[in-house]
Amino acid sequence: MPKSVDHEDRRVELAGALWRVAARDGLQAATVRSVAAESGWSSGALRHYFPSKSDMLLFAVDHAIGEVRRRINGLDTSGPGLAPLRSLLEELLPLDEPRRVESDAWFTLAVRAQTDPELRERRREVDGLIRDAVRGVVTRLGEIGALAPDRDAAIEVLRLHALLDGLVVQAIARPPVLTPAEIRTVLTAHLSDLGR
């Protein structure tokens, strides 16, 4: 009797190999060949699941989106003050190794989307998710009186989103320009400044 193959289990196994390569060498280094070597599979077997590097990148981005959503959904942002909102925004920033790899996936997607229409659409989706999270934070700041009345909420959403993008780029540079502690300091200062 032929052995039954659970394709989802195999995709999860390959995802683990993909993330190990990305964490060690950067997502740009996660080629079909390097992921195959990491997983112990042949390149041909890997191509069955990921026919191209774009397919692997989309899988990596989808995995990252799922992880970010899982973490954000586990947060209680209804508490007083800025701390719960800062915690939510920190889930979008590369403050530890898993989030650094997720941010690297986002940045790689942003770069490759310039020339790949399929990736361009996925980048719009990811940017929309980030923008929605930022909009929720700015709305909540207004609700708790932590947004100065002279601030234009729509502009503050754009500004905070741009700040997060800039912090990501500075943090995933090799070597990083900002440390996690510096990122937290900048984010805290910005959120406090919104109330002035």
Residue pairs with C-beta under 8 A, 6 or more apart in sequence:
7 49
10 49
11 49
11 59
13 39
14 35
14 39
14 41
14 46
14 49
14 50
15 59
15 60
15 63
16 39
17 35
17 38
17 39
18 30
18 35
18 38
18 56
18 59
18 60
19 60
19 63
19 101
20 38
21 29
21 30
21 34
21 35
21 38
22 29
22 30
22 60
22 101
22 104
22 105
23 97
23 100
23 101
25 34
26 104
26 174
27 57
27 60
27 101
27 104
27 105
27 107
27 108
28 108
30 53
30 56
30 60
31 53
32 43
32 46
32 47
32 50
32 52
32 53
32 56
33 43
35 46
35 50
35 56
36 42
36 43
36 45
36 46
39 46
50 56
50 59
54 112
54 116
54 118
54 119
57 105
57 108
57 109
57 112
57 119
58 118
58 119
58 122
60 105
61 105
61 106
61 109
61 122
61 126
63 105
64 101
64 102
64 105
64 106
65 126
65 129
67 98
67 102
68 91
68 92
68 102
68 129
71 91
72 88
72 91
72 133
75 84
75 87
75 88
75 91
76 84
77 84
77 85
77 87
77 88
77 136
77 140
78 84
80 144
81 144
81 146
82 141
82 146
82 188
82 191
82 192
85 137
85 140
85 141
85 191
86 184
86 187
86 188
86 191
88 133
88 136
88 137
89 133
89 134
89 137
89 160
89 164
89 187
89 191
90 184
90 187
91 99
92 130
92 133
92 164
92 168
93 99
93 103
93 164
93 167
93 168
93 171
93 183
93 187
94 100
94 102
94 103
94 104
94 168
94 171
94 172
94 180
94 183
95 171
95 180
95 183
95 184
96 180
100 171
100 172
103 168
103 171
103 172
104 172
106 126
106 168
107 168
107 169
107 172
109 119
109 122
109 123
109 126
110 123
112 119
113 119
113 120
113 122
113 123
114 120
130 161
130 164
131 157
131 161
134 157
134 160
134 161
134 164
135 157
137 160
138 147
138 153
138 156
138 157
138 160
138 194
139 153
141 147
141 156
141 191
141 194
141 195
142 153
145 195
146 191
146 194
146 195
147 153
147 156
147 194
147 195
148 194
148 195
148 196
151 194
156 194
160 190
163 186
163 187
163 190
167 178
167 183
167 186
167 187
170 176
170 177
170 178
170 183
171 177
171 178
171 180
171 183
178 186
